[in-house]
Amino acid sequence: MQEVGVDIVDIARFAKAMERESFLQKFFHPEEIAYARASAHPEQHLAARFAAREAVRKVLYSQLSSLDWKDSWIVNEADGKPVLRFSRDLLQKVRIRHSSVSLSHSGDYAVAVVLIEVR
């Protein structure tokens, strides 16, 4: 079964939440924080990743009663392509056969589209 999830985030609103380190620690994998902080506009990158997390939740909501915010995260391949990663705990609950993610940010908004195939 393949399902698609989509989410959009207001970057300015998100940037305010990012001011709290506790927010970053609660919602993001250390690799994501390091990647974003290395860029000129970390709020754009983290907002897109947050949108991806929400999109993953939308896809897996029918499979799980709960999903931790750190059960999925995004890494970038050498060519910059974003790739979804999942926690061992999540993979024990849901058999994910394939996943892909597309991230974009422009102006005021960041958006993510997630495709997940579950066995």
Backbone as ProteinMPNN parsed JSONL, in Angstrom:
{"seq_chain_A": "MQEVGVDIVDIARFAKAMERESFLQKFFHPEEIAYARASAHPEQHLAARFAAREAVRKVLYSQLSSLDWKDSWIVNEADGKPVLRFSRDLLQKVRIRHSSVSLSHSGDYAVAVVLIEVR", "coords_chain_A": {"N_chain_A": [[0.835, -1.166, 0.0], [0.68, 2.138, -0.96], [1.042, 5.436, 0.206], [0.474, 8.97, 0.287], [1.654, 11.895, 1.842], [1.287, 15.336, 2.672], [2.492, 18.503, 3.686], [2.544, 21.91, 4.815], [4.414, 24.707, 5.981], [4.549, 27.756, 7.734], [7.21, 29.797, 7.476], [8.17, 32.092, 8.925], [6.669, 32.027, 11.305], [7.525, 29.58, 12.239], [10.249, 30.132, 12.644], [10.218, 31.673, 14.953], [9.527, 29.768, 16.897], [11.806, 28.235, 16.77], [13.649, 29.645, 18.227], [13.767, 28.697, 20.746], [15.78, 26.401, 22.273], [14.913, 24.031, 23.38], [12.728, 23.373, 21.819], [13.931, 22.688, 19.367], [15.42, 20.438, 20.187], [13.386, 18.705, 20.913], [11.983, 18.126, 18.534], [13.78, 17.541, 16.438], [16.333, 15.586, 14.854], [19.765, 15.275, 15.762], [21.479, 15.397, 13.487], [19.938, 16.797, 11.641], [19.689, 19.292, 12.831], [22.375, 20.131, 12.872], [22.901, 20.198, 10.107], [21.121, 22.23, 9.264], [22.024, 24.45, 10.751], [24.428, 24.908, 9.535], [23.818, 26.276, 7.31], [22.886, 29.328, 5.553], [20.285, 30.105, 6.063], [18.844, 28.681, 8.373], [16.226, 28.36, 9.343], [14.57, 27.92, 7.125], [15.346, 25.384, 6.222], [14.852, 23.734, 8.448], [12.123, 24.172, 8.8], [11.095, 22.974, 6.483], [11.818, 20.339, 6.989], [10.325, 19.864, 9.265], [7.778, 20.028, 8.15], [7.942, 17.736, 6.576], [8.024, 15.786, 8.58], [5.454, 16.064, 9.631], [4.015, 15.281, 7.376], [4.806, 12.596, 7.198], [3.616, 11.658, 9.548], [0.932, 11.957, 8.829], [0.704, 10.032, 6.821], [1.325, 7.635, 8.205], [-0.491, 7.55, 10.259], [-2.789, 5.915, 10.148], [-1.657, 3.462, 10.591], [-0.459, 3.414, 13.08], [-0.876, 3.962, 16.598], [0.449, 5.889, 17.969], [3.156, 8.162, 17.383], [6.429, 9.034, 17.689], [8.058, 12.193, 17.598], [10.698, 12.058, 16.812], [10.9, 9.725, 15.402], [11.178, 9.745, 12.721], [13.379, 11.247, 10.363], [15.392, 13.477, 8.376], [18.054, 13.051, 6.151], [20.727, 14.176, 4.054], [21.854, 13.108, 0.918], [25.074, 12.815, -0.728], [24.795, 14.304, -3.058], [22.94, 16.131, -2.303], [20.301, 15.352, -2.252], [17.346, 14.865, -0.389], [16.635, 12.363, 2.057], [14.504, 10.098, 3.679], [14.767, 8.832, 6.963], [14.225, 6.297, 9.424], [13.404, 5.46, 12.793], [14.575, 2.629, 14.664], [12.673, 1.615, 16.384], [10.247, 2.48, 15.209], [10.395, 1.073, 12.779], [10.091, -1.493, 13.676], [7.444, -1.569, 14.26], [6.066, -0.87, 11.943], [6.216, -2.022, 8.677], [8.129, -0.675, 6.448], [8.485, -0.459, 3.107], [9.381, 1.168, 1.05], [10.356, 4.581, 0.717], [10.039, 8.062, -0.041], [10.915, 11.524, -0.305], [10.146, 14.926, -0.875], [11.285, 18.17, -0.64], [10.68, 21.666, -0.301], [11.255, 25.179, -0.256], [10.292, 28.543, -0.25], [10.224, 31.962, -0.169], [7.752, 32.739, 2.061], [6.989, 30.185, 2.875], [7.439, 26.656, 3.595], [7.396, 23.436, 2.218], [6.518, 19.963, 2.176], [6.457, 16.797, 0.606], [5.623, 13.469, 1.006], [6.107, 10.093, 0.214], [5.191, 6.914, 1.075], [5.594, 3.46, 1.091], [4.05, 0.772, 2.461], [4.385, -2.508, 3.652]], "CA_chain_A": [[0.0, 0.0, 0.0], [1.413, 3.403, -1.027], [0.271, 6.595, 0.624], [1.153, 10.249, 0.152], [1.36, 12.916, 2.836], [1.757, 16.665, 2.297], [2.319, 19.51, 4.725], [3.132, 23.216, 4.536], [4.76, 25.409, 7.22], [4.851, 29.185, 7.651], [8.603, 29.888, 7.923], [8.332, 33.133, 9.953], [6.106, 31.496, 12.554], [8.417, 28.502, 12.646], [11.503, 30.726, 13.113], [10.012, 32.079, 16.354], [9.597, 28.56, 17.73], [13.202, 27.782, 16.745], [14.448, 30.41, 19.18], [13.889, 27.875, 21.96], [16.584, 25.195, 22.048], [14.101, 22.871, 23.762], [11.906, 23.043, 20.647], [14.789, 21.976, 18.426], [15.77, 19.13, 20.745], [12.181, 17.86, 20.947], [11.456, 17.761, 17.221], [14.749, 17.277, 15.381], [17.497, 14.714, 15.012], [20.976, 16.102, 15.779], [21.991, 15.592, 12.124], [19.136, 17.83, 10.993], [20.049, 20.572, 13.451], [23.713, 20.477, 12.382], [22.768, 20.545, 8.685], [20.451, 23.539, 9.151], [22.883, 25.498, 11.318], [25.54, 25.151, 8.61], [23.313, 27.042, 6.17], [22.625, 30.755, 5.788], [18.904, 30.268, 6.515], [18.454, 27.414, 9.01], [14.775, 28.265, 9.543], [13.966, 27.34, 5.921], [15.647, 23.95, 6.176], [14.148, 23.035, 9.527], [10.687, 24.241, 8.531], [10.807, 21.943, 5.481], [11.932, 19.041, 7.658], [9.155, 19.747, 10.14], [6.667, 19.699, 7.252], [8.113, 16.323, 6.214], [7.61, 14.996, 9.737], [3.985, 16.099, 9.666], [3.545, 14.469, 6.255], [5.008, 11.199, 7.608], [2.567, 11.366, 10.526], [-0.33, 11.814, 8.096], [0.734, 8.746, 6.126], [1.378, 6.49, 9.123], [-1.527, 7.67, 11.283], [-3.684, 4.754, 10.091], [-0.904, 2.273, 10.971], [0.057, 3.509, 14.439], [-1.662, 4.753, 17.549], [1.277, 7.036, 18.334], [4.4, 8.28, 16.623], [7.316, 10.001, 18.306], [8.548, 13.182, 16.632], [12.033, 11.695, 16.332], [10.862, 8.43, 14.731], [11.599, 9.951, 11.336], [14.206, 12.429, 10.164], [15.889, 13.612, 7.009], [19.484, 13.247, 5.888], [20.962, 14.514, 2.654], [22.9, 12.362, 0.237], [26.192, 13.657, -1.172], [24.327, 15.223, -4.109], [21.962, 17.039, -1.71], [18.961, 14.767, -2.254], [16.877, 14.493, 0.939], [16.229, 10.969, 2.211], [13.878, 9.818, 4.971], [15.3, 7.78, 7.823], [13.254, 5.923, 10.441], [13.968, 4.851, 13.998], [14.448, 1.181, 14.779], [11.396, 1.389, 17.044], [9.187, 2.625, 14.209], [10.507, -0.003, 11.794], [9.587, -2.719, 14.295], [5.981, -1.467, 14.298], [5.544, -0.719, 10.58], [7.173, -2.495, 7.67], [8.23, 0.294, 5.361], [9.193, -1.048, 1.969], [10.019, 2.24, 0.277], [9.913, 5.939, 1.056], [10.714, 9.169, -0.709], [10.499, 12.824, 0.204], [10.507, 16.106, -1.639], [11.212, 19.363, 0.199], [10.845, 22.925, -1.005], [10.976, 26.386, 0.52], [10.373, 29.749, -1.062], [9.516, 33.073, 0.46], [7.173, 32.58, 3.395], [6.53, 28.835, 3.183], [8.188, 25.437, 3.304], [6.447, 22.358, 1.958], [7.094, 18.625, 2.004], [5.614, 15.711, 0.098], [6.2, 12.194, 1.406], [5.495, 8.878, -0.3], [5.64, 5.746, 1.84], [4.986, 2.183, 0.754], [4.052, -0.115, 3.612], [4.072, -3.903, 3.297]], "C_chain_A": [[0.892, 1.245, 0.0], [0.488, 4.536, -0.595], [1.142, 7.838, 0.521], [0.7, 11.174, 1.268], [1.976, 14.231, 2.4], [1.558, 17.594, 3.482], [3.05, 20.788, 4.321], [3.312, 23.947, 5.866], [5.063, 26.867, 6.904], [6.245, 29.391, 8.27], [8.784, 30.926, 9.022], [7.811, 32.66, 11.305], [7.021, 30.409, 13.129], [9.718, 29.052, 13.228], [11.381, 31.179, 14.567], [10.122, 30.88, 17.289], [11.034, 28.064, 17.834], [14.089, 28.507, 17.742], [14.653, 29.643, 20.483], [14.659, 26.586, 21.632], [15.785, 23.941, 22.381], [13.198, 22.429, 22.607], [12.726, 22.226, 19.653], [15.094, 20.561, 18.909], [14.574, 18.174, 20.735], [11.824, 17.312, 19.567], [12.488, 17.299, 16.2], [15.882, 16.357, 15.804], [18.737, 15.625, 15.006], [21.571, 16.363, 14.391], [21.238, 16.711, 11.408], [19.493, 19.213, 11.529], [21.404, 21.037, 12.922], [23.655, 20.917, 10.918], [22.188, 21.951, 8.537], [21.352, 24.668, 9.642], [24.069, 25.829, 10.412], [25.105, 25.99, 7.411], [23.06, 28.499, 6.552], [21.233, 30.995, 6.359], [18.399, 28.974, 7.151], [16.944, 27.253, 9.175], [14.073, 27.655, 8.326], [14.146, 25.823, 5.896], [14.897, 23.183, 7.252], [12.638, 23.093, 9.344], [10.286, 23.173, 7.513], [10.871, 20.556, 6.107], [10.768, 18.809, 8.621], [7.924, 19.39, 9.294], [6.739, 18.229, 6.829], [7.675, 15.414, 7.353], [6.091, 14.917, 9.853], [3.408, 15.238, 8.54], [3.699, 12.974, 6.558], [3.913, 10.792, 8.59], [1.223, 11.153, 9.831], [-0.405, 10.462, 7.393], [0.599, 7.583, 7.109], [0.304, 6.501, 10.205], [-2.448, 6.452, 11.31], [-2.994, 3.476, 10.558], [-0.531, 2.235, 12.457], [-0.867, 4.319, 15.333], [-0.88, 5.973, 18.01], [2.578, 6.982, 17.544], [5.229, 9.372, 17.266], [7.851, 10.942, 17.233], [9.914, 12.814, 16.065], [12.074, 10.306, 15.695], [11.201, 8.539, 13.25], [12.438, 11.222, 11.283], [14.744, 12.399, 8.744], [17.401, 13.784, 7.017], [19.598, 13.612, 4.409], [22.082, 13.656, 2.103], [23.974, 13.332, -0.231], [25.768, 14.675, -2.228], [23.262, 16.202, -3.608], [20.55, 16.496, -1.634], [18.535, 14.397, -0.831], [16.356, 13.053, 0.96], [15.629, 10.801, 3.602], [14.609, 8.68, 5.675], [14.268, 7.538, 8.918], [13.946, 5.239, 11.613], [13.744, 3.338, 13.968], [13.09, 0.821, 15.39], [10.237, 1.462, 16.046], [9.208, 1.466, 13.226], [10.082, -1.352, 12.361], [8.058, -2.736, 14.302], [5.363, -1.468, 12.896], [6.617, -1.181, 9.602], [7.158, -1.554, 6.474], [9.088, -0.307, 4.257], [9.979, -0.003, 1.199], [9.499, 3.576, 0.79], [10.674, 6.937, 0.203], [10.125, 10.464, -0.183], [10.969, 13.904, -0.75], [10.279, 17.314, -0.746], [11.375, 20.6, -0.671], [10.559, 24.072, -0.051], [11.204, 27.585, -0.381], [9.587, 30.842, -0.36], [9.057, 32.745, 1.864], [6.903, 31.144, 3.813], [7.543, 27.751, 2.835], [7.154, 24.327, 3.153], [7.204, 21.04, 1.808], [6.025, 17.683, 1.481], [6.347, 14.415, 0.412], [5.402, 11.071, 0.771], [6.069, 7.718, 0.499], [4.854, 4.529, 1.375], [5.168, 1.238, 1.94], [3.682, -1.519, 3.146], [2.873, -4.386, 4.065]], "O_chain_A": [[1.759, 1.388, 0.862], [-0.682, 4.589, -0.974], [2.365, 7.779, 0.647], [-0.484, 11.233, 1.601], [3.063, 14.249, 1.823], [0.565, 17.484, 4.202], [4.038, 20.753, 3.587], [2.48, 23.829, 6.766], [5.748, 27.173, 5.928], [6.424, 29.177, 9.469], [9.504, 30.657, 9.984], [8.455, 32.875, 12.332], [7.252, 30.337, 14.336], [10.238, 28.503, 14.2], [12.342, 31.076, 15.329], [10.74, 30.969, 18.35], [11.435, 27.532, 18.869], [15.175, 28.026, 18.066], [15.595, 29.909, 21.23], [14.22, 25.786, 20.805], [15.959, 22.904, 21.74], [12.937, 21.237, 22.443], [12.269, 21.196, 19.159], [15.033, 19.605, 18.136], [14.745, 16.967, 20.566], [11.408, 16.159, 19.446], [12.112, 16.715, 15.183], [16.32, 16.359, 16.955], [18.748, 16.641, 14.311], [22.111, 17.443, 14.148], [21.833, 17.483, 10.655], [19.587, 20.179, 10.773], [21.564, 22.203, 12.564], [24.29, 21.901, 10.538], [22.707, 22.764, 7.772], [21.428, 25.723, 9.012], [24.647, 26.911, 10.514], [25.936, 26.372, 6.587], [23.027, 28.847, 7.732], [21.017, 31.981, 7.064], [17.615, 28.248, 6.54], [16.436, 26.132, 9.15], [13.081, 26.943, 8.484], [13.214, 25.079, 5.589], [14.365, 22.103, 6.994], [11.942, 22.144, 9.704], [9.244, 22.535, 7.667], [10.058, 19.691, 5.781], [10.288, 17.685, 8.767], [7.123, 18.542, 9.689], [5.711, 17.557, 6.735], [7.031, 14.39, 7.123], [5.522, 13.861, 10.131], [2.414, 14.541, 8.743], [2.825, 12.177, 6.216], [3.347, 9.705, 8.477], [0.463, 10.262, 10.209], [-1.458, 9.825, 7.373], [-0.164, 6.649, 6.862], [0.204, 5.554, 10.985], [-2.845, 6.004, 12.386], [-3.67, 2.501, 10.889], [-0.315, 1.163, 13.023], [-1.548, 5.239, 14.881], [-1.472, 6.98, 18.399], [3.031, 5.925, 17.105], [4.779, 10.512, 17.377], [8.071, 10.531, 16.094], [10.251, 13.218, 14.952], [13.155, 9.762, 15.469], [11.48, 7.531, 12.599], [12.229, 12.152, 12.062], [14.573, 11.423, 8.014], [17.949, 14.566, 7.794], [18.678, 13.382, 3.624], [23.127, 13.493, 2.735], [23.795, 14.546, -0.136], [26.314, 15.776, -2.289], [22.739, 17.005, -4.38], [19.685, 17.114, -1.014], [19.267, 13.695, -0.134], [15.722, 12.592, 0.011], [16.177, 11.3, 4.585], [15.011, 7.698, 5.052], [13.529, 8.445, 9.299], [14.941, 4.534, 11.443], [12.823, 2.849, 13.314], [12.443, -0.14, 14.976], [9.355, 0.603, 16.046], [8.156, 0.931, 12.875], [9.748, -2.262, 11.602], [7.45, -3.806, 14.345], [4.272, -2.0, 12.69], [7.776, -0.778, 9.694], [6.286, -1.632, 5.608], [10.261, -0.619, 4.458], [11.098, -0.252, 0.753], [8.357, 3.687, 1.236], [11.804, 6.688, -0.219], [8.999, 10.503, 0.314], [12.039, 13.811, -1.35], [9.206, 17.468, -0.163], [12.114, 20.587, -1.655], [9.727, 23.954, 0.849], [12.157, 27.641, -1.158], [8.423, 30.656, -0.003], [9.872, 32.503, 2.754], [6.614, 30.892, 4.983], [8.369, 27.894, 1.934], [6.159, 24.289, 3.877], [8.357, 21.005, 1.377], [4.856, 17.761, 1.859], [7.536, 14.274, 0.124], [4.171, 11.09, 0.783], [7.286, 7.558, 0.589], [3.627, 4.555, 1.278], [6.288, 0.948, 2.361], [2.769, -1.691, 2.339], [2.457, -5.533, 3.903]]}, "name": "protein", "num_of_chains": 1, "seq": "MQEVGVDIVDIARFAKAMERESFLQKFFHPEEIAYARASAHPEQHLAARFAAREAVRKVLYSQLSSLDWKDSWIVNEADGKPVLRFSRDLLQKVRIRHSSVSLSHSGDYAVAVVLIEVR"}
